[in-house]
Amino acid sequence: MIGQQSFWKNTAFAQYLLAQDGDAPATGGQHTITYERDPSLPDGQYYLYMFDNNYGMSNTRPDYDWGANNADI
């Protein structure tokens, strides 16, 4: 999974969270991911495009402070 550590901390899903490599902006709520292969890239690399409207909401975590996402970067 790709996401903010602060959101998934202390949950059963934290073990599936990928580690961030490099600089990337915090996300508020990505809705679409597009996977694209490119033969010009080295083996095992690809492009991921994400649409993020920066609207964060979770019915299971109504108390989560979405402003905390900025602390992860």
CHARMM-style PDB file with segment names, atoms N, HN, CA, C and O in Angstrom:
ATOM      1  N   MET     1       0.844  -1.173   0.000  1.00  0.00      PROA
ATOM      2  CA  MET     1       0.000   0.000   0.000  1.00  0.00      PROA
ATOM      3  C   MET     1       0.887   1.232   0.000  1.00  0.00      PROA
ATOM      4  O   MET     1       2.014   1.211   0.495  1.00  0.00      PROA
ATOM      5  N   ILE     2       0.365   2.282  -0.553  1.00  0.00      PROA
ATOM      6  HN  ILE     2      -0.551   2.299  -0.955  1.00  0.00      PROA
ATOM      7  CA  ILE     2       1.022   3.578  -0.522  1.00  0.00      PROA
ATOM      8  C   ILE     2       0.146   4.498   0.320  1.00  0.00      PROA
ATOM      9  O   ILE     2      -1.047   4.643   0.052  1.00  0.00      PROA
ATOM     10  N   GLY     3       0.728   5.109   1.322  1.00  0.00      PROA
ATOM     11  HN  GLY     3       1.697   4.991   1.540  1.00  0.00      PROA
ATOM     12  CA  GLY     3      -0.055   5.995   2.167  1.00  0.00      PROA
ATOM     13  C   GLY     3       0.785   6.581   3.277  1.00  0.00      PROA
ATOM     14  O   GLY     3       1.995   6.367   3.344  1.00  0.00      PROA
ATOM     15  N   GLN     4       0.140   7.307   4.129  1.00  0.00      PROA
ATOM     16  HN  GLN     4      -0.844   7.481   4.075  1.00  0.00      PROA
ATOM     17  CA  GLN     4       0.810   7.975   5.232  1.00  0.00      PROA
ATOM     18  C   GLN     4       0.965   7.020   6.410  1.00  0.00      PROA
ATOM     19  O   GLN     4       0.006   6.360   6.810  1.00  0.00      PROA
ATOM     20  N   GLN     5       2.159   6.951   6.956  1.00  0.00      PROA
ATOM     21  HN  GLN     5       2.937   7.487   6.630  1.00  0.00      PROA
ATOM     22  CA  GLN     5       2.409   6.077   8.098  1.00  0.00      PROA
ATOM     23  C   GLN     5       1.524   6.444   9.280  1.00  0.00      PROA
ATOM     24  O   GLN     5       1.054   5.568  10.006  1.00  0.00      PROA
ATOM     25  N   SER     6       1.299   7.741   9.471  1.00  0.00      PROA
ATOM     26  HN  SER     6       1.681   8.452   8.881  1.00  0.00      PROA
ATOM     27  CA  SER     6       0.515   8.181  10.624  1.00  0.00      PROA
ATOM     28  C   SER     6      -0.923   7.671  10.571  1.00  0.00      PROA
ATOM     29  O   SER     6      -1.547   7.490  11.616  1.00  0.00      PROA
ATOM     30  N   PHE     7      -1.459   7.437   9.376  1.00  0.00      PROA
ATOM     31  HN  PHE     7      -0.952   7.584   8.527  1.00  0.00      PROA
ATOM     32  CA  PHE     7      -2.827   6.938   9.261  1.00  0.00      PROA
ATOM     33  C   PHE     7      -2.906   5.451   9.603  1.00  0.00      PROA
ATOM     34  O   PHE     7      -3.849   5.013  10.263  1.00  0.00      PROA
ATOM     35  N   TRP     8      -1.923   4.681   9.158  1.00  0.00      PROA
ATOM     36  HN  TRP     8      -1.157   5.036   8.623  1.00  0.00      PROA
ATOM     37  CA  TRP     8      -1.965   3.224   9.307  1.00  0.00      PROA
ATOM     38  C   TRP     8      -1.286   2.714  10.569  1.00  0.00      PROA
ATOM     39  O   TRP     8      -1.379   1.527  10.880  1.00  0.00      PROA
ATOM     40  N   LYS     9      -0.599   3.598  11.308  1.00  0.00      PROA
ATOM     41  HN  LYS     9      -0.524   4.563  11.056  1.00  0.00      PROA
ATOM     42  CA  LYS     9       0.114   3.191  12.516  1.00  0.00      PROA
ATOM     43  C   LYS     9      -0.834   2.483  13.487  1.00  0.00      PROA
ATOM     44  O   LYS     9      -1.971   2.908  13.695  1.00  0.00      PROA
ATOM     45  N   ASN    10      -0.339   1.402  14.069  1.00  0.00      PROA
ATOM     46  HN  ASN    10       0.585   1.057  13.900  1.00  0.00      PROA
ATOM     47  CA  ASN    10      -1.093   0.613  15.051  1.00  0.00      PROA
ATOM     48  C   ASN    10      -2.338  -0.051  14.473  1.00  0.00      PROA
ATOM     49  O   ASN    10      -3.303  -0.293  15.197  1.00  0.00      PROA
ATOM     50  N   THR    11      -2.323  -0.344  13.179  1.00  0.00      PROA
ATOM     51  HN  THR    11      -1.539  -0.147  12.590  1.00  0.00      PROA
ATOM     52  CA  THR    11      -3.416  -1.097  12.569  1.00  0.00      PROA
ATOM     53  C   THR    11      -2.848  -2.394  12.000  1.00  0.00      PROA
ATOM     54  O   THR    11      -1.633  -2.537  11.865  1.00  0.00      PROA
ATOM     55  N   ALA    12      -3.710  -3.319  11.674  1.00  0.00      PROA
ATOM     56  HN  ALA    12      -4.697  -3.203  11.784  1.00  0.00      PROA
ATOM     57  CA  ALA    12      -3.284  -4.588  11.077  1.00  0.00      PROA
ATOM     58  C   ALA    12      -2.728  -4.390   9.669  1.00  0.00      PROA
ATOM     59  O   ALA    12      -2.060  -5.280   9.142  1.00  0.00      PROA
ATOM     60  N   PHE    13      -2.994  -3.240   9.055  1.00  0.00      PROA
ATOM     61  HN  PHE    13      -3.536  -2.518   9.483  1.00  0.00      PROA
ATOM     62  CA  PHE    13      -2.557  -2.993   7.684  1.00  0.00      PROA
ATOM     63  C   PHE    13      -1.178  -2.346   7.596  1.00  0.00      PROA
ATOM     64  O   PHE    13      -0.604  -2.272   6.510  1.00  0.00      PROA
ATOM     65  N   ALA    14      -0.640  -1.877   8.714  1.00  0.00      PROA
ATOM     66  HN  ALA    14      -1.107  -1.937   9.597  1.00  0.00      PROA
ATOM     67  CA  ALA    14       0.648  -1.177   8.715  1.00  0.00      PROA
ATOM     68  C   ALA    14       1.756  -2.016   8.092  1.00  0.00      PROA
ATOM     69  O   ALA    14       2.678  -1.470   7.486  1.00  0.00      PROA
ATOM     70  N   GLN    15       1.676  -3.323   8.232  1.00  0.00      PROA
ATOM     71  HN  GLN    15       0.927  -3.766   8.724  1.00  0.00      PROA
ATOM     72  CA  GLN    15       2.715  -4.200   7.688  1.00  0.00      PROA
ATOM     73  C   GLN    15       2.752  -4.193   6.160  1.00  0.00      PROA
ATOM     74  O   GLN    15       3.757  -4.603   5.578  1.00  0.00      PROA
ATOM     75  N   TYR    16       1.706  -3.747   5.506  1.00  0.00      PROA
ATOM     76  HN  TYR    16       0.890  -3.414   5.980  1.00  0.00      PROA
ATOM     77  CA  TYR    16       1.639  -3.733   4.042  1.00  0.00      PROA
ATOM     78  C   TYR    16       2.061  -2.397   3.431  1.00  0.00      PROA
ATOM     79  O   TYR    16       2.125  -2.265   2.209  1.00  0.00      PROA
ATOM     80  N   LEU    17       2.342  -1.425   4.266  1.00  0.00      PROA
ATOM     81  HN  LEU    17       2.290  -1.532   5.258  1.00  0.00      PROA
ATOM     82  CA  LEU    17       2.678  -0.086   3.798  1.00  0.00      PROA
ATOM     83  C   LEU    17       4.084  -0.065   3.204  1.00  0.00      PROA
ATOM     84  O   LEU    17       5.033  -0.519   3.842  1.00  0.00      PROA
ATOM     85  N   LEU    18       4.221   0.449   2.006  1.00  0.00      PROA
ATOM     86  HN  LEU    18       3.450   0.818   1.487  1.00  0.00      PROA
ATOM     87  CA  LEU    18       5.524   0.559   1.365  1.00  0.00      PROA
ATOM     88  C   LEU    18       6.313   1.711   1.975  1.00  0.00      PROA
ATOM     89  O   LEU    18       5.737   2.706   2.414  1.00  0.00      PROA
ATOM     90  N   ALA    19       7.619   1.570   1.998  1.00  0.00      PROA
ATOM     91  HN  ALA    19       8.087   0.761   1.641  1.00  0.00      PROA
ATOM     92  CA  ALA    19       8.485   2.634   2.502  1.00  0.00      PROA
ATOM     93  C   ALA    19       8.715   3.653   1.396  1.00  0.00      PROA
ATOM     94  O   ALA    19       8.952   3.291   0.244  1.00  0.00      PROA
ATOM     95  N   GLN    20       8.644   4.915   1.751  1.00  0.00      PROA
ATOM     96  HN  GLN    20       8.452   5.210   2.687  1.00  0.00      PROA
ATOM     97  CA  GLN    20       8.861   5.992   0.785  1.00  0.00      PROA
ATOM     98  C   GLN    20      10.343   6.124   0.472  1.00  0.00      PROA
ATOM     99  O   GLN    20      11.183   6.084   1.371  1.00  0.00      PROA
ATOM    100  N   ASP    21      10.656   6.279  -0.800  1.00  0.00      PROA
ATOM    101  HN  ASP    21       9.974   6.311  -1.530  1.00  0.00      PROA
ATOM    102  CA  ASP    21      12.030   6.475  -1.241  1.00  0.00      PROA
ATOM    103  C   ASP    21      12.074   7.801  -1.986  1.00  0.00      PROA
ATOM    104  O   ASP    21      11.504   7.915  -3.072  1.00  0.00      PROA
ATOM    105  N   GLY    22      12.732   8.793  -1.429  1.00  0.00      PROA
ATOM    106  HN  GLY    22      13.194   8.700  -0.547  1.00  0.00      PROA
ATOM    107  CA  GLY    22      12.797  10.103  -2.063  1.00  0.00      PROA
ATOM    108  C   GLY    22      11.683  11.009  -1.580  1.00  0.00      PROA
ATOM    109  O   GLY    22      10.940  10.679  -0.655  1.00  0.00      PROA
ATOM    110  N   ASP    23      11.586  12.151  -2.223  1.00  0.00      PROA
ATOM    111  HN  ASP    23      12.189  12.420  -2.974  1.00  0.00      PROA
ATOM    112  CA  ASP    23      10.579  13.147  -1.860  1.00  0.00      PROA
ATOM    113  C   ASP    23       9.291  12.908  -2.630  1.00  0.00      PROA
ATOM    114  O   ASP    23       9.299  12.702  -3.844  1.00  0.00      PROA
ATOM    115  N   ALA    24       8.222  12.941  -1.921  1.00  0.00      PROA
ATOM    116  HN  ALA    24       8.216  13.109  -0.935  1.00  0.00      PROA
ATOM    117  CA  ALA    24       6.898  12.832  -2.537  1.00  0.00      PROA
ATOM    118  C   ALA    24       5.939  13.628  -1.670  1.00  0.00      PROA
ATOM    119  O   ALA    24       6.045  13.600  -0.444  1.00  0.00      PROA
ATOM    120  N   PRO    25       5.015  14.328  -2.281  1.00  0.00      PROA
ATOM    121  CA  PRO    25       4.066  15.103  -1.470  1.00  0.00      PROA
ATOM    122  C   PRO    25       3.118  14.189  -0.708  1.00  0.00      PROA
ATOM    123  O   PRO    25       2.819  13.078  -1.147  1.00  0.00      PROA
ATOM    124  N   ALA    26       2.655  14.662   0.423  1.00  0.00      PROA
ATOM    125  HN  ALA    26       2.898  15.564   0.780  1.00  0.00      PROA
ATOM    126  CA  ALA    26       1.650  13.922   1.177  1.00  0.00      PROA
ATOM    127  C   ALA    26       0.366  13.893   0.369  1.00  0.00      PROA
ATOM    128  O   ALA    26       0.068  14.828  -0.374  1.00  0.00      PROA
ATOM    129  N   THR    27      -0.386  12.823   0.514  1.00  0.00      PROA
ATOM    130  HN  THR    27      -0.144  12.063   1.117  1.00  0.00      PROA
ATOM    131  CA  THR    27      -1.639  12.706  -0.221  1.00  0.00      PROA
ATOM    132  C   THR    27      -2.816  12.831   0.719  1.00  0.00      PROA
ATOM    133  O   THR    27      -2.736  12.465   1.892  1.00  0.00      PROA
ATOM    134  N   GLY    28      -3.889  13.343   0.202  1.00  0.00      PROA
ATOM    135  HN  GLY    28      -3.954  13.641  -0.750  1.00  0.00      PROA
ATOM    136  CA  GLY    28      -5.094  13.478   1.002  1.00  0.00      PROA
ATOM    137  C   GLY    28      -6.119  12.428   0.674  1.00  0.00      PROA
ATOM    138  O   GLY    28      -6.959  12.111   1.516  1.00  0.00      PROA
ATOM    139  N   GLY    29      -6.082  11.885  -0.497  1.00  0.00      PROA
ATOM    140  HN  GLY    29      -5.400  12.142  -1.181  1.00  0.00      PROA
ATOM    141  CA  GLY    29      -7.063  10.875  -0.869  1.00  0.00      PROA
ATOM    142  C   GLY    29      -6.967  10.516  -2.330  1.00  0.00      PROA
ATOM    143  O   GLY    29      -7.781  10.960  -3.140  1.00  0.00      PROA
ATOM    144  N   GLN    30      -5.975   9.714  -2.674  1.00  0.00      PROA
ATOM    145  HN  GLN    30      -5.314   9.354  -2.017  1.00  0.00      PROA
ATOM    146  CA  GLN    30      -5.865   9.335  -4.077  1.00  0.00      PROA
ATOM    147  C   GLN    30      -7.038   8.442  -4.457  1.00  0.00      PROA
ATOM    148  O   GLN    30      -7.468   7.597  -3.671  1.00  0.00      PROA
ATOM    149  N   HSD    31      -7.542   8.633  -5.649  1.00  0.00      PROA
ATOM    150  HN  HSD    31      -7.192   9.319  -6.287  1.00  0.00      PROA
ATOM    151  CA  HSD    31      -8.732   7.920  -6.081  1.00  0.00      PROA
ATOM    152  C   HSD    31      -8.477   6.995  -7.264  1.00  0.00      PROA
ATOM    153  O   HSD    31      -9.231   6.046  -7.479  1.00  0.00      PROA
ATOM    154  N   THR    32      -7.448   7.255  -8.015  1.00  0.00      PROA
ATOM    155  HN  THR    32      -6.836   8.027  -7.839  1.00  0.00      PROA
ATOM    156  CA  THR    32      -7.169   6.464  -9.206  1.00  0.00      PROA
ATOM    157  C   THR    32      -5.669   6.257  -9.322  1.00  0.00      PROA
ATOM    158  O   THR    32      -4.890   7.188  -9.117  1.00  0.00      PROA
ATOM    159  N   ILE    33      -5.270   5.056  -9.647  1.00  0.00      PROA
ATOM    160  HN  ILE    33      -5.902   4.300  -9.814  1.00  0.00      PROA
ATOM    161  CA  ILE    33      -3.867   4.773  -9.938  1.00  0.00      PROA
ATOM    162  C   ILE    33      -3.798   4.130 -11.311  1.00  0.00      PROA
ATOM    163  O   ILE    33      -4.546   3.200 -11.611  1.00  0.00      PROA
ATOM    164  N   THR    34      -2.901   4.628 -12.136  1.00  0.00      PROA
ATOM    165  HN  THR    34      -2.293   5.383 -11.892  1.00  0.00      PROA
ATOM    166  CA  THR    34      -2.671   4.055 -13.455  1.00  0.00      PROA
ATOM    167  C   THR    34      -1.254   3.508 -13.489  1.00  0.00      PROA
ATOM    168  O   THR    34      -0.295   4.211 -13.170  1.00  0.00      PROA
ATOM    169  N   TYR    35      -1.136   2.260 -13.875  1.00  0.00      PROA
ATOM    170  HN  TYR    35      -1.915   1.689 -14.134  1.00  0.00      PROA
ATOM    171  CA  TYR    35       0.148   1.567 -13.975  1.00  0.00      PROA
ATOM    172  C   TYR    35       0.549   1.567 -15.449  1.00  0.00      PROA
ATOM    173  O   TYR    35      -0.244   1.195 -16.313  1.00  0.00      PROA
ATOM    174  N   GLU    36       1.779   1.984 -15.730  1.00  0.00      PROA
ATOM    175  HN  GLU    36       2.424   2.287 -15.028  1.00  0.00      PROA
ATOM    176  CA  GLU    36       2.229   2.038 -17.125  1.00  0.00      PROA
ATOM    177  C   GLU    36       3.637   1.481 -17.253  1.00  0.00      PROA
ATOM    178  O   GLU    36       4.566   1.931 -16.582  1.00  0.00      PROA
ATOM    179  N   ARG    37       3.775   0.504 -18.119  1.00  0.00      PROA
ATOM    180  HN  ARG    37       3.020   0.139 -18.665  1.00  0.00      PROA
ATOM    181  CA  ARG    37       5.097  -0.023 -18.447  1.00  0.00      PROA
ATOM    182  C   ARG    37       5.719   0.869 -19.504  1.00  0.00      PROA
ATOM    183  O   ARG    37       5.020   1.448 -20.335  1.00  0.00      PROA
ATOM    184  N   ASP    38       7.037   0.975 -19.466  1.00  0.00      PROA
ATOM    185  HN  ASP    38       7.605   0.504 -18.791  1.00  0.00      PROA
ATOM    186  CA  ASP    38       7.757   1.769 -20.461  1.00  0.00      PROA
ATOM    187  C   ASP    38       9.048   1.020 -20.785  1.00  0.00      PROA
ATOM    188  O   ASP    38       9.892   0.837 -19.909  1.00  0.00      PROA
ATOM    189  N   PRO    39       9.208   0.585 -22.038  1.00  0.00      PROA
ATOM    190  CA  PRO    39      10.389  -0.201 -22.392  1.00  0.00      PROA
ATOM    191  C   PRO    39      11.701   0.571 -22.244  1.00  0.00      PROA
ATOM    192  O   PRO    39      12.770  -0.040 -22.243  1.00  0.00      PROA
ATOM    193  N   SER    40      11.645   1.887 -22.121  1.00  0.00      PROA
ATOM    194  HN  SER    40      10.777   2.383 -22.123  1.00  0.00      PROA
ATOM    195  CA  SER    40      12.872   2.661 -21.961  1.00  0.00      PROA
ATOM    196  C   SER    40      13.389   2.626 -20.518  1.00  0.00      PROA
ATOM    197  O   SER    40      14.518   3.039 -20.253  1.00  0.00      PROA
ATOM    198  N   LEU    41      12.565   2.135 -19.588  1.00  0.00      PROA
ATOM    199  HN  LEU    41      11.647   1.799 -19.803  1.00  0.00      PROA
ATOM    200  CA  LEU    41      12.969   2.035 -18.186  1.00  0.00      PROA
ATOM    201  C   LEU    41      13.701   0.721 -17.931  1.00  0.00      PROA
ATOM    202  O   LEU    41      13.478  -0.260 -18.641  1.00  0.00      PROA
ATOM    203  N   PRO    42      14.576   0.695 -16.918  1.00  0.00      PROA
ATOM    204  CA  PRO    42      15.249  -0.561 -16.551  1.00  0.00      PROA
ATOM    205  C   PRO    42      14.228  -1.619 -16.117  1.00  0.00      PROA
ATOM    206  O   PRO    42      13.108  -1.295 -15.723  1.00  0.00      PROA
ATOM    207  N   ASP    43      14.633  -2.877 -16.197  1.00  0.00      PROA
ATOM    208  HN  ASP    43      15.543  -3.141 -16.517  1.00  0.00      PROA
ATOM    209  CA  ASP    43      13.757  -3.976 -15.780  1.00  0.00      PROA
ATOM    210  C   ASP    43      13.263  -3.758 -14.360  1.00  0.00      PROA
ATOM    211  O   ASP    43      14.027  -3.357 -13.482  1.00  0.00      PROA
ATOM    212  N   GLY    44      11.987  -4.022 -14.140  1.00  0.00      PROA
ATOM    213  HN  GLY    44      11.366  -4.347 -14.853  1.00  0.00      PROA
ATOM    214  CA  GLY    44      11.395  -3.897 -12.819  1.00  0.00      PROA
ATOM    215  C   GLY    44      10.902  -2.504 -12.482  1.00  0.00      PROA
ATOM    216  O   GLY    44      10.316  -2.301 -11.419  1.00  0.00      PROA
ATOM    217  N   GLN    45      11.129  -1.528 -13.374  1.00  0.00      PROA
ATOM    218  HN  GLN    45      11.605  -1.693 -14.238  1.00  0.00      PROA
ATOM    219  CA  GLN    45      10.632  -0.174 -13.118  1.00  0.00      PROA
ATOM    220  C   GLN    45       9.429   0.110 -14.003  1.00  0.00      PROA
ATOM    221  O   GLN    45       9.287  -0.455 -15.088  1.00  0.00      PROA
ATOM    222  N   TYR    46       8.579   0.985 -13.527  1.00  0.00      PROA
ATOM    223  HN  TYR    46       8.694   1.444 -12.647  1.00  0.00      PROA
ATOM    224  CA  TYR    46       7.359   1.360 -14.243  1.00  0.00      PROA
ATOM    225  C   TYR    46       6.893   2.701 -13.703  1.00  0.00      PROA
ATOM    226  O   TYR    46       7.428   3.211 -12.718  1.00  0.00      PROA
ATOM    227  N   TYR    47       5.902   3.257 -14.353  1.00  0.00      PROA
ATOM    228  HN  TYR    47       5.468   2.843 -15.153  1.00  0.00      PROA
ATOM    229  CA  TYR    47       5.316   4.518 -13.910  1.00  0.00      PROA
ATOM    230  C   TYR    47       3.991   4.250 -13.197  1.00  0.00      PROA
ATOM    231  O   TYR    47       3.205   3.398 -13.611  1.00  0.00      PROA
ATOM    232  N   LEU    48       3.765   4.992 -12.125  1.00  0.00      PROA
ATOM    233  HN  LEU    48       4.404   5.684 -11.788  1.00  0.00      PROA
ATOM    234  CA  LEU    48       2.475   5.016 -11.454  1.00  0.00      PROA
ATOM    235  C   LEU    48       1.979   6.452 -11.484  1.00  0.00      PROA
ATOM    236  O   LEU    48       2.669   7.362 -11.024  1.00  0.00      PROA
ATOM    237  N   TYR    49       0.806   6.653 -12.013  1.00  0.00      PROA
ATOM    238  HN  TYR    49       0.245   5.914 -12.386  1.00  0.00      PROA
ATOM    239  CA  TYR    49       0.186   7.978 -12.014  1.00  0.00      PROA
ATOM    240  C   TYR    49      -0.976   7.926 -11.037  1.00  0.00      PROA
ATOM    241  O   TYR    49      -1.785   6.998 -11.066  1.00  0.00      PROA
ATOM    242  N   MET    50      -1.053   8.939 -10.165  1.00  0.00      PROA
ATOM    243  HN  MET    50      -0.397   9.692 -10.142  1.00  0.00      PROA
ATOM    244  CA  MET    50      -2.125   8.977  -9.187  1.00  0.00      PROA
ATOM    245  C   MET    50      -2.904  10.280  -9.298  1.00  0.00      PROA
ATOM    246  O   MET    50      -2.325  11.358  -9.427  1.00  0.00      PROA
ATOM    247  N   PHE    51      -4.208  10.162  -9.245  1.00  0.00      PROA
ATOM    248  HN  PHE    51      -4.678   9.286  -9.140  1.00  0.00      PROA
ATOM    249  CA  PHE    51      -5.069  11.332  -9.135  1.00  0.00      PROA
ATOM    250  C   PHE    51      -5.344  11.540  -7.656  1.00  0.00      PROA
ATOM    251  O   PHE    51      -5.832  10.634  -6.980  1.00  0.00      PROA
ATOM    252  N   ASP    52      -5.040  12.702  -7.160  1.00  0.00      PROA
ATOM    253  HN  ASP    52      -4.643  13.437  -7.710  1.00  0.00      PROA
ATOM    254  CA  ASP    52      -5.223  13.017  -5.747  1.00  0.00      PROA
ATOM    255  C   ASP    52      -5.940  14.355  -5.639  1.00  0.00      PROA
ATOM    256  O   ASP    52      -5.397  15.390  -6.026  1.00  0.00      PROA
ATOM    257  N   ASN    53      -7.150  14.331  -5.117  1.00  0.00      PROA
ATOM    258  HN  ASN    53      -7.591  13.490  -4.803  1.00  0.00      PROA
ATOM    259  CA  ASN    53      -7.881  15.584  -4.971  1.00  0.00      PROA
ATOM    260  C   ASN    53      -7.692  16.203  -3.586  1.00  0.00      PROA
ATOM    261  O   ASN    53      -8.344  17.188  -3.237  1.00  0.00      PROA
ATOM    262  N   ASN    54      -6.779  15.603  -2.796  1.00  0.00      PROA
ATOM    263  HN  ASN    54      -6.249  14.803  -3.080  1.00  0.00      PROA
ATOM    264  CA  ASN    54      -6.460  16.106  -1.456  1.00  0.00      PROA
ATOM    265  C   ASN    54      -7.671  16.223  -0.540  1.00  0.00      PROA
ATOM    266  O   ASN    54      -7.730  17.096   0.325  1.00  0.00      PROA
ATOM    267  N   TYR    55      -8.619  15.343  -0.741  1.00  0.00      PROA
ATOM    268  HN  TYR    55      -8.570  14.634  -1.444  1.00  0.00      PROA
ATOM    269  CA  TYR    55      -9.755  15.281   0.172  1.00  0.00      PROA
ATOM    270  C   TYR    55      -9.632  13.984   0.955  1.00  0.00      PROA
ATOM    271  O   TYR    55      -9.806  12.902   0.395  1.00  0.00      PROA
ATOM    272  N   GLY    56      -9.337  14.082   2.229  1.00  0.00      PROA
ATOM    273  HN  GLY    56      -9.196  14.961   2.685  1.00  0.00      PROA
ATOM    274  CA  GLY    56      -9.183  12.893   3.055  1.00  0.00      PROA
ATOM    275  C   GLY    56     -10.402  12.655   3.908  1.00  0.00      PROA
ATOM    276  O   GLY    56     -10.902  13.567   4.566  1.00  0.00      PROA
ATOM    277  N   MET    57     -10.882  11.418   3.894  1.00  0.00      PROA
ATOM    278  HN  MET    57     -10.475  10.677   3.359  1.00  0.00      PROA
ATOM    279  CA  MET    57     -12.026  11.038   4.707  1.00  0.00      PROA
ATOM    280  C   MET    57     -11.954   9.541   4.967  1.00  0.00      PROA
ATOM    281  O   MET    57     -11.552   8.776   4.090  1.00  0.00      PROA
ATOM    282  N   SER    58     -12.332   9.127   6.140  1.00  0.00      PROA
ATOM    283  HN  SER    58     -12.659   9.749   6.852  1.00  0.00      PROA
ATOM    284  CA  SER    58     -12.382   7.711   6.459  1.00  0.00      PROA
ATOM    285  C   SER    58     -13.506   7.460   7.442  1.00  0.00      PROA
ATOM    286  O   SER    58     -13.521   8.017   8.540  1.00  0.00      PROA
ATOM    287  N   ASN    59     -14.446   6.620   7.044  1.00  0.00      PROA
ATOM    288  HN  ASN    59     -14.434   6.168   6.153  1.00  0.00      PROA
ATOM    289  CA  ASN    59     -15.544   6.280   7.947  1.00  0.00      PROA
ATOM    290  C   ASN    59     -15.062   5.484   9.153  1.00  0.00      PROA
ATOM    291  O   ASN    59     -15.689   5.521  10.212  1.00  0.00      PROA
ATOM    292  N   THR    60     -13.943   4.759   8.999  1.00  0.00      PROA
ATOM    293  HN  THR    60     -13.434   4.729   8.139  1.00  0.00      PROA
ATOM    294  CA  THR    60     -13.432   3.956  10.104  1.00  0.00      PROA
ATOM    295  C   THR    60     -12.484   4.722  11.011  1.00  0.00      PROA
ATOM    296  O   THR    60     -12.151   4.254  12.099  1.00  0.00      PROA
ATOM    297  N   ARG    61     -12.048   5.895  10.573  1.00  0.00      PROA
ATOM    298  HN  ARG    61     -12.319   6.276   9.688  1.00  0.00      PROA
ATOM    299  CA  ARG    61     -11.142   6.729  11.381  1.00  0.00      PROA
ATOM    300  C   ARG    61     -11.646   8.166  11.414  1.00  0.00      PROA
ATOM    301  O   ARG    61     -10.932   9.070  10.979  1.00  0.00      PROA
ATOM    302  N   PRO    62     -12.854   8.403  11.918  1.00  0.00      PROA
ATOM    303  CA  PRO    62     -13.405   9.766  11.907  1.00  0.00      PROA
ATOM    304  C   PRO    62     -12.613  10.755  12.750  1.00  0.00      PROA
ATOM    305  O   PRO    62     -12.739  11.965  12.559  1.00  0.00      PROA
ATOM    306  N   ASP    63     -11.798  10.261  13.683  1.00  0.00      PROA
ATOM    307  HN  ASP    63     -11.695   9.279  13.838  1.00  0.00      PROA
ATOM    308  CA  ASP    63     -11.021  11.132  14.561  1.00  0.00      PROA
ATOM    309  C   ASP    63      -9.650  11.484  13.990  1.00  0.00      PROA
ATOM    310  O   ASP    63      -8.913  12.253  14.607  1.00  0.00      PROA
ATOM    311  N   TYR    64      -9.294  10.945  12.833  1.00  0.00      PROA
ATOM    312  HN  TYR    64      -9.893  10.321  12.331  1.00  0.00      PROA
ATOM    313  CA  TYR    64      -7.957  11.167  12.275  1.00  0.00      PROA
ATOM    314  C   TYR    64      -7.787  12.609  11.814  1.00  0.00      PROA
ATOM    315  O   TYR    64      -8.655  13.159  11.136  1.00  0.00      PROA
ATOM    316  N   ASP    65      -6.659  13.216  12.186  1.00  0.00      PROA
ATOM    317  HN  ASP    65      -5.954  12.769  12.736  1.00  0.00      PROA
ATOM    318  CA  ASP    65      -6.337  14.591  11.797  1.00  0.00      PROA
ATOM    319  C   ASP    65      -5.598  14.546  10.462  1.00  0.00      PROA
ATOM    320  O   ASP    65      -4.410  14.226  10.431  1.00  0.00      PROA
ATOM    321  N   TRP    66      -6.272  14.857   9.370  1.00  0.00      PROA
ATOM    322  HN  TRP    66      -7.237  15.116   9.395  1.00  0.00      PROA
ATOM    323  CA  TRP    66      -5.661  14.770   8.044  1.00  0.00      PROA
ATOM    324  C   TRP    66      -4.518  15.759   7.865  1.00  0.00      PROA
ATOM    325  O   TRP    66      -3.668  15.567   6.995  1.00  0.00      PROA
ATOM    326  N   GLY    67      -4.484  16.801   8.665  1.00  0.00      PROA
ATOM    327  HN  GLY    67      -5.174  16.957   9.371  1.00  0.00      PROA
ATOM    328  CA  GLY    67      -3.365  17.724   8.642  1.00  0.00      PROA
ATOM    329  C   GLY    67      -2.072  17.067   9.102  1.00  0.00      PROA
ATOM    330  O   GLY    67      -0.983  17.560   8.807  1.00  0.00      PROA
ATOM    331  N   ALA    68      -2.187  15.954   9.825  1.00  0.00      PROA
ATOM    332  HN  ALA    68      -3.071  15.554  10.064  1.00  0.00      PROA
ATOM    333  CA  ALA    68      -1.014  15.223  10.295  1.00  0.00      PROA
ATOM    334  C   ALA    68      -0.234  14.600   9.147  1.00  0.00      PROA
ATOM    335  O   ALA    68       0.929  14.236   9.321  1.00  0.00      PROA
ATOM    336  N   ASN    69      -0.851  14.471   7.978  1.00  0.00      PROA
ATOM    337  HN  ASN    69      -1.795  14.767   7.836  1.00  0.00      PROA
ATOM    338  CA  ASN    69      -0.137  13.893   6.838  1.00  0.00      PROA
ATOM    339  C   ASN    69       1.099  14.705   6.499  1.00  0.00      PROA
ATOM    340  O   ASN    69       2.088  14.143   6.028  1.00  0.00      PROA
ATOM    341  N   ASN    70       1.072  15.984   6.722  1.00  0.00      PROA
ATOM    342  HN  ASN    70       0.269  16.441   7.105  1.00  0.00      PROA
ATOM    343  CA  ASN    70       2.229  16.818   6.410  1.00  0.00      PROA
ATOM    344  C   ASN    70       3.425  16.503   7.302  1.00  0.00      PROA
ATOM    345  O   ASN    70       4.561  16.817   6.944  1.00  0.00      PROA
ATOM    346  N   ALA    71       3.190  15.896   8.440  1.00  0.00      PROA
ATOM    347  HN  ALA    71       2.268  15.640   8.731  1.00  0.00      PROA
ATOM    348  CA  ALA    71       4.286  15.550   9.355  1.00  0.00      PROA
ATOM    349  C   ALA    71       5.122  14.390   8.829  1.00  0.00      PROA
ATOM    350  O   ALA    71       6.255  14.196   9.269  1.00  0.00      PROA
ATOM    351  N   ASP    72       4.569  13.609   7.882  1.00  0.00      PROA
ATOM    352  HN  ASP    72       3.648  13.766   7.525  1.00  0.00      PROA
ATOM    353  CA  ASP    72       5.260  12.446   7.363  1.00  0.00      PROA
ATOM    354  C   ASP    72       6.289  12.795   6.293  1.00  0.00      PROA
ATOM    355  O   ASP    72       7.109  11.950   5.933  1.00  0.00      PROA
ATOM    356  N   ILE    73       6.262  14.015   5.781  1.00  0.00      PROA
ATOM    357  HN  ILE    73       5.596  14.701   6.073  1.00  0.00      PROA
ATOM    358  CA  ILE    73       7.180  14.343   4.694  1.00  0.00      PROA
ATOM    359  C   ILE    73       8.276  15.265   5.177  1.00  0.00      PROA
ATOM    360  OT1 ILE    73       9.146  15.651   4.397  1.00  0.00      PROA
TER     361      ILE     73
END
